[in-house]
Amino acid sequence: MSESKRETERKYEPSSPGADGVPDLTGVGPVASVVPAGHGELDAVYHDTADLRLAGASVTLRRRTGGPDAGWHLKLPLGGDTREELRAPLSDDVPGELRALVLSRTRGAELVPVVRIRSARAVRHLRDAGGGVLAEVSLDEVCADSLLAGGGRAEWSELEVELADGVSAALLDRVEKRLRKKGVVRADSPSKLARALRDTGAVVGPAGPCGAVAGSPGWYVSAYLREQAGILVALDPAVRRDLPDAVHRMRVTCRRLRGCLRSYRSVLDRRVTDPVRAELRWLAGELGEARDQEVLGERIGGALADLPDELVLGPVAARLRAWEVSRGADARARACEALSTSRYLRLLDALDALVRQPPLRAGAASGREDTMARAVLKEYGRLAGRMEHALAQPSGRARDTELHEARKAAKKLRYAAEVARGALGKPVARLGSRAKSVQTLLGGHQDAVVAQDTLRQVAVAAHEAGESAFTWGVLHGLERAVADARLAELPAVWRAMSRPALRAPLGR
């Protein structure tokens, strides 16, 4: 299993070569002293696909020798100056675990050496008054050799400031202010790899234009699809590592993509998008069991922890743990297996194709206000129909089912509103917020209904094992009370969603 750490760093062009090019940073914020921390020789070979798919996604995979952290390093972008670095022991080939974590980017293409970077490094530590390390400042003399056909060599100096764990990012701003005063400017490349590829002649192809007219419905829809497809790919490593909330976020991203493709059929040709929607539905289904299991276990466990001791009879906690383990492992395995299939990789390729060349219809080019507003209002109409039908049902299983369908309709309206926010402004943003309120309320009701079914099953199993089912019955009653309470709130929340009047803001 690989080790993981977050690194927050910035890179600069030193004012002059050599160690003397590092300005004195003593007195910058909490920095009480600057202490030399040695020299080292680092040798790293970076791996990527032949067409540099990892570099295009700001992901780096390297095999490094020298220094205290020799081994394989995979760096994933987290936003801003922060990346997550995953480390694996030194070996000849790319470790299987790291290979799997980049699969959503490589799509199974071979990983090959693309550039070798050697650095002569001089390190200094920025320390606080108590001697604790706040940051590490490294001055590197870098030599990069392309390992691709026709590539060249590049050499440069680089100053790097990396925060220690737990240190506020505000220190970077203070350090940078001092550096600027001394003539040291930010590097124009975010990483050594990016500069090495650029300066040795490699071309990292940026995503091309989608072909839609700026400000048109096709432009807004394509931009949303590009954003969500990128999120889906970026979440893949977190799902494989079973990180908290990762499965939920990927599942929601599938829904957002499906909702966009469904709501904006007037913009995109459904003959192309409907098969993609079907595959997104499949993926969300494969992820759903793991997410539902996680939410349900947390819900029941929290309710059990809140019960007074006198209401907990029998080995209730042990039975709950056994239930979670028996179901949770299978659900997580199913999710990971789905991400390892060729079907999943074909879906990612299909999303890429949609983003690169969206199948634009006539309505994609003009009539932004009318096209976007009609799509949102159509989803509102579907929700209104669902709500009216559900609220007219008598209490029971049929009404619960209809309320669940209304919840899904509220999600679709919310996602359609997200797509149109840039075109229609505050009115559609308010509508999306109100749709979320309805969705949240109906979600609370549905969660309580599902929990009741599960609690009854666990109670039956406990009874058949000769255990008391009393506590499970108490929890069942509490969940029923929650469902009734959410239902009582629903009419007022729904009334707040009067039919919206949507138009584009003036000046758009």
C-alpha positions in Angstrom: 0.0 0.0 0.0 1.4 3.4 -1.0 2.1 6.2 1.5 0.3 9.5 1.0 1.1 13.1 1.9 0.0 16.5 0.8 2.5 19.0 -0.4 1.9 22.8 -0.8 4.7 24.5 -2.6 5.6 27.3 -5.1 8.4 27.5 -7.6 10.4 30.6 -8.4 13.1 31.8 -10.8 16.2 32.6 -8.5 17.7 36.0 -8.9 21.1 34.5 -9.6 22.5 31.0 -9.9 23.9 29.1 -6.9 23.0 29.2 -3.2 23.7 32.9 -3.0 20.6 33.4 -5.1 18.3 32.7 -2.1 17.3 35.9 -0.2 17.4 35.9 3.5 13.9 35.0 4.8 14.6 35.6 8.5 11.8 37.6 10.1 9.2 36.8 7.5 6.1 36.1 9.6 6.9 33.5 12.2 10.3 32.6 10.6 12.9 33.1 13.3 15.9 31.5 11.6 17.0 30.0 8.3 19.1 26.9 8.8 21.2 25.1 6.1 19.9 21.5 5.8 22.4 19.9 3.4 22.9 19.1 -0.2 21.8 16.2 -2.4 21.7 14.8 -5.8 18.3 13.7 -7.2 17.7 11.6 -10.3 14.2 11.1 -11.5 12.7 9.4 -14.6 9.2 10.5 -15.3 6.7 8.1 -16.9 3.7 8.9 -19.1 1.9 7.7 -22.1 3.5 8.4 -25.5 1.0 11.3 -26.0 1.6 12.7 -22.5 -1.9 12.1 -21.1 -0.7 12.4 -17.5 1.1 15.7 -18.1 -2.0 17.1 -19.9 -3.9 16.4 -16.6 -1.2 18.0 -14.4 -0.4 14.5 -13.0 3.2 13.3 -12.5 4.5 9.8 -12.1 8.3 9.4 -11.4 10.9 6.9 -10.3 13.4 8.9 -8.2 16.7 7.9 -6.6 18.7 10.0 -4.2 17.4 12.0 -1.3 15.4 10.7 1.7 12.3 9.7 -0.3 13.7 7.5 -3.0 11.0 5.5 -4.7 8.0 5.9 -7.0 6.0 9.1 -6.6 2.6 9.9 -8.0 1.4 13.5 -7.7 -2.3 14.3 -8.1 -3.5 18.0 -8.3 -5.8 19.1 -5.5 -6.1 22.8 -6.5 -4.1 25.9 -6.0 -0.6 25.2 -4.8 -1.4 21.8 -3.2 -1.0 18.3 -4.6 -1.2 14.9 -3.1 1.8 12.7 -3.3 1.5 9.0 -3.2 4.7 7.0 -2.6 5.6 3.4 -3.3 8.9 1.6 -2.7 11.6 1.6 -5.4 11.3 -1.0 -8.0 12.1 -1.5 -11.7 8.6 -1.2 -13.0 5.6 1.1 -12.3 3.9 -0.4 -9.2 0.6 -2.0 -9.9 -1.2 0.2 -7.4 0.0 3.4 -8.9 -0.7 2.1 -12.4 -4.3 1.6 -11.3 -4.6 5.1 -9.9 -3.8 6.7 -13.2 -6.0 4.4 -15.3 -8.7 7.0 -15.7 -6.1 9.2 -17.4 -4.1 6.6 -19.3 -7.1 4.5 -20.4 -4.8 1.5 -20.4 -2.1 3.0 -22.7 1.4 1.9 -22.0 3.4 4.0 -19.5 6.9 4.8 -20.8 9.8 6.9 -19.7 9.4 10.4 -21.2 12.0 12.6 -19.5 14.9 12.3 -17.0 15.5 15.1 -14.6 18.6 15.4 -12.5 18.9 18.0 -9.8 21.7 19.2 -7.5 19.8 20.5 -4.5 20.8 22.8 -1.7 18.2 22.8 1.2 17.4 25.3 3.9 14.8 25.1 6.6 12.7 28.0 7.8 12.3 27.6 11.5 10.1 29.2 14.1 11.2 30.6 17.5 10.9 27.1 19.0 13.0 25.4 16.4 10.1 23.8 14.5 10.4 23.6 10.7 7.9 25.8 9.0 9.0 25.3 5.4 11.8 23.9 3.2 13.5 26.1 0.7 15.4 24.3 -2.0 17.7 25.7 -4.7 18.0 23.3 -7.6 20.4 23.2 -10.5 18.3 21.2 -13.0 19.3 19.2 -16.0 16.5 17.6 -18.1 16.9 15.1 -20.9 14.0 14.1 -23.1 13.6 10.4 -23.5 11.2 10.8 -26.4 12.2 10.6 -30.1 13.7 13.9 -31.2 13.8 15.4 -27.8 16.6 17.6 -26.5 18.2 18.8 -23.3 17.4 21.8 -21.0 19.1 23.3 -18.0 17.8 25.9 -15.5 17.9 27.0 -11.8 14.8 26.8 -9.7 13.9 27.9 -6.2 11.2 25.9 -4.4 9.4 26.7 -1.2 7.4 23.8 0.4 5.4 24.2 3.6 5.8 21.7 6.4 2.7 19.7 7.4 0.1 21.7 9.2 1.6 25.2 8.4 -0.8 27.8 7.1 -0.6 28.6 3.4 -0.5 32.3 4.4 3.2 31.8 5.1 3.7 31.2 1.4 2.2 34.6 0.6 4.5 36.3 3.1 7.5 34.5 1.7 6.6 35.4 -1.8 6.2 39.1 -0.9 9.8 39.1 0.5 11.0 37.2 -2.6 9.4 39.7 -5.0 11.1 42.6 -3.2 14.4 40.9 -3.8 13.7 40.4 -7.5 12.6 36.7 -7.3 9.6 36.0 -9.5 7.2 33.0 -9.8 8.3 30.3 -12.3 6.2 30.2 -15.4 5.8 26.4 -15.2 3.9 24.7 -12.3 6.4 21.8 -12.1 9.8 20.6 -13.2 8.2 18.1 -15.5 6.1 20.8 -17.2 9.2 22.9 -17.8 11.3 20.0 -18.9 8.7 18.9 -21.5 8.3 22.4 -22.8 12.0 23.2 -23.0 13.1 19.8 -24.5 10.5 20.1 -27.3 7.7 17.9 -26.2 4.1 19.1 -26.9 1.4 18.6 -24.4 -1.8 19.1 -26.3 -4.4 21.3 -24.5 -8.1 20.5 -24.9 -9.3 22.0 -28.2 -12.3 24.3 -28.6 -15.7 22.7 -28.4 -16.9 24.4 -31.6 -19.8 26.2 -30.0 -20.3 30.0 -30.3 -19.2 31.7 -27.1 -22.2 32.6 -24.9 -24.6 30.3 -26.9 -26.5 27.4 -25.3 -24.1 25.0 -26.8 -21.2 26.9 -25.2 -22.8 26.7 -21.7 -23.8 23.1 -22.0 -20.4 22.0 -23.4 -18.5 23.9 -20.6 -20.6 22.2 -18.0 -20.0 18.8 -19.6 -16.2 19.5 -19.7 -16.2 20.5 -16.0 -18.1 17.4 -14.8 -16.2 15.0 -17.0 -13.0 16.3 -15.6 -14.3 15.9 -12.0 -15.3 12.3 -12.8 -11.9 11.4 -14.0 -10.2 13.2 -11.1 -12.3 11.3 -8.6 -11.3 7.9 -9.9 -8.1 7.5 -7.7 -10.0 8.5 -4.6 -12.7 5.9 -5.2 -10.1 3.2 -5.7 -8.5 4.2 -2.4 -11.9 4.2 -0.6 -11.4 7.8 0.6 -14.3 9.3 2.5 -17.2 10.7 0.3 -15.4 9.7 -2.9 -18.0 7.3 -4.1 -20.8 9.7 -3.3 -19.1 12.5 -5.2 -18.5 10.3 -8.2 -22.1 9.1 -8.2 -23.4 12.7 -8.0 -21.1 13.6 -10.9 -22.7 10.8 -13.0 -26.1 12.2 -12.1 -25.1 15.7 -13.1 -23.8 14.5 -16.4 -26.9 12.5 -17.1 -29.1 15.3 -16.1 -27.4 17.8 -18.4 -27.6 15.4 -21.4 -31.3 14.7 -20.6 -32.4 18.3 -20.0 -30.6 19.8 -22.9 -31.7 17.5 -25.7 -32.6 20.7 -27.7 -28.9 21.5 -27.7 -27.2 18.1 -28.1 -28.3 15.3 -30.5 -29.8 12.6 -28.3 -28.8 9.9 -30.9 -25.3 10.5 -29.6 -25.9 11.4 -26.0 -28.5 8.8 -25.1 -26.0 5.9 -25.2 -23.7 7.9 -23.0 -26.5 8.6 -20.5 -27.2 4.8 -20.4 -23.6 4.1 -19.5 -23.5 6.8 -16.9 -26.6 5.2 -15.4 -24.8 1.9 -15.3 -21.7 3.4 -13.5 -23.9 5.2 -11.0 -25.6 1.9 -10.3 -22.4 0.1 -9.7 -21.3 2.8 -7.3 -24.7 3.2 -5.6 -24.6 0.1 -3.5 -21.4 1.1 -1.8 -22.6 4.7 -1.2 -26.0 3.5 0.1 -24.4 1.0 2.4 -22.1 3.7 3.8 -24.9 6.2 4.4 -27.2 3.7 6.0 -24.5 2.3 8.3 -23.6 5.8 9.5 -27.3 6.7 10.0 -28.1 3.7 12.1 -24.9 3.8 14.0 -25.5 7.4 14.9 -29.0 6.8 16.0 -27.9 3.8 18.1 -25.1 5.9 19.8 -27.8 8.5 20.8 -30.0 6.0 22.6 -30.0 5.9 26.4 -28.3 2.8 27.7 -31.5 1.3 29.1 -32.9 1.1 25.6 -30.0 -0.9 24.3 -30.8 -4.6 24.9 -28.6 -7.4 23.6 -25.5 -7.4 21.4 -26.8 -4.6 19.2 -23.5 -2.9 18.4 -21.9 -6.2 17.4 -24.8 -7.2 15.1 -24.6 -3.8 13.4 -20.9 -4.1 12.9 -21.3 -7.6 11.4 -24.0 -6.3 9.1 -21.8 -3.4 7.9 -18.8 -5.6 7.3 -20.7 -8.3 5.5 -22.3 -5.9 3.1 -19.8 -3.1 2.9 -16.9 -5.2 1.6 -18.9 -6.6 -1.2 -20.3 -3.2 -2.1 -16.8 -1.6 -2.2 -15.4 -4.5 -4.3 -18.2 -4.0 -6.8 -17.4 -0.3 -7.2 -13.7 -1.0 -7.7 -14.4 -3.8 -10.2 -16.5 -1.5 -12.2 -13.6 1.0 -12.5 -11.4 -1.7 -13.8 -13.6 -2.8 -16.7 -13.2 -1.9 -20.4 -16.8 -0.7 -20.3 -15.8 2.1 -17.9 -12.8 3.1 -20.0 -15.1 3.3 -23.1 -17.4 5.5 -21.1 -14.6 7.9 -20.3 -13.5 7.9 -24.0 -17.1 8.7 -25.0 -17.2 11.6 -22.6 -14.0 12.9 -24.0 -15.4 12.8 -27.5 -18.5 14.6 -26.3 -16.4 17.4 -24.9 -14.1 17.7 -27.9 -16.8 17.5 -30.5 -20.3 18.0 -29.0 -23.1 16.9 -31.3 -24.6 20.4 -31.5 -28.2 20.8 -32.8 -29.6 23.9 -34.4 -30.8 25.2 -31.0 -27.2 25.3 -29.7 -26.2 28.3 -31.7 -28.6 31.1 -30.7 -31.6 31.9 -28.6 -29.7 31.5 -25.3 -32.4 32.8 -23.1 -35.3 30.9 -24.7 -33.4 27.6 -25.2 -32.0 27.5 -21.7 -35.1 28.8 -20.0 -37.3 26.2 -21.8 -35.1 23.4 -20.7 -35.2 24.5 -17.0 -39.0 25.1 -17.1 -39.6 21.7 -18.6 -37.8 20.1 -15.7 -39.8 22.3 -13.3 -43.0 21.0 -15.0 -42.0 17.4 -14.5 -41.3 18.0 -10.8 -44.6 19.8 -10.3 -46.4 16.8 -11.9 -44.6 14.4 -9.7 -45.2 16.4 -6.5 -49.0 16.8 -7.2 -49.3 13.1 -7.8 -47.3 12.1 -4.8 -49.1 14.4 -2.4 -52.5 13.1 -3.6 -51.6 9.5 -2.6 -52.8 8.0 0.6 -50.1 7.1 3.2 -48.2 3.9 2.4 -45.7 2.3 0.2 -47.1 3.8 -3.0 -46.8 7.3 -1.7 -43.3 6.7 -0.5 -42.4 5.5 -4.0 -43.9 8.6 -5.7 -42.1 10.9 -3.3 -38.8 9.2 -4.2 -39.6 9.9 -7.9 -40.3 13.5 -7.0 -37.0 13.7 -5.3 -35.2 12.5 -8.4 -37.2 15.1 -10.4 -36.0 17.8 -8.0 -32.4 16.8 -8.6 -32.8 17.0 -12.4 -34.3 20.5 -12.0 -31.4 21.5 -9.8 -28.8 20.2 -12.2 -30.5 21.9 -15.2 -30.5 25.1 -13.3 -26.7 24.7 -12.6 -26.1 24.5 -16.4 -28.1 27.6 -17.1 -26.8 29.7 -14.2 -24.3 31.6 -16.4 -26.9 32.4 -19.0 -29.9 33.2 -16.8 -28.3 34.6 -13.7 -29.9 35.0 -10.3 -33.5 33.9 -11.1 -32.3 30.4 -12.1 -29.8 30.3 -9.2 -32.7 30.9 -6.8 -34.7 28.2 -8.5 -31.9 25.8 -8.2 -31.5 26.6 -4.5 -35.2 26.0 -3.9 -35.0 22.7 -5.8 -32.2 21.7 -3.6 -34.4 22.4 -0.5 -37.1 20.2 -1.9 -34.6 17.5 -2.8 -33.0 17.6 0.7 -36.4 17.3 2.4 -37.5 14.4 0.2 -34.0 12.8 0.7 -34.5 12.9 4.4 -37.8 11.2 4.0 -36.4 8.5 1.6 -33.5 7.8 3.9 -35.8 7.2 6.8 -38.0 4.9 4.7 -35.0 2.8 3.6 -33.7 2.7 7.2 -37.0 1.3 8.4 -36.8 -1.5 5.9 -33.2 -2.3 6.9 -34.0 -2.1 10.6 -36.9 -4.6 10.2 -34.6 -7.0 8.4 -31.9 -6.8 11.1 -34.6 -7.1 13.8 -35.9 -10.4 12.2 -32.3 -11.7 12.0 -31.7 -10.8 15.7 -35.0 -12.5 16.7 -34.1 -15.7 14.8 -30.7 -15.7 16.5 -32.5 -15.6 19.9 -31.5 -12.0 20.6 -33.8 -9.2 21.8 -35.3 -7.2 18.9 -36.4 -4.4 21.2 -33.7 -1.9 20.3 -34.2 -2.4 16.6 -37.9 -1.7 17.1 -37.1 1.5 19.0 -34.8 2.6 16.1 -37.5 1.7 13.6 -40.0 3.9 15.5 -37.6 6.8 15.5 -37.1 6.5 11.7 -40.8 6.5 11.2 -41.1 9.6 13.2 -38.4 11.3 11.1 -40.2 10.3 7.9 -43.5 11.7 9.2 -41.8 14.9 10.2 -40.2 15.4 6.8 -43.6 14.8 5.2 -45.3 17.4 7.4 -42.7 20.0 6.3 -43.1 19.3 2.6 -46.2 21.3 1.6 -44.7 24.6 2.9 -41.3 24.0 1.2 -43.1 23.1 -2.1 -45.2 26.2 -2.0 -42.1 28.3 -1.9 -41.3 26.9 -5.4 -43.9 28.8 -7.3 -43.5 28.6 -11.1 -40.5 30.7 -11.9 -40.2 33.5 -14.5 -36.8 33.0 -16.2 -35.1 35.4 -18.5 -31.5 36.4 -19.1 -30.2 39.4 -17.0 -29.8 42.7 -18.8 -26.5 43.1 -20.6 -25.9 39.4 -21.1 
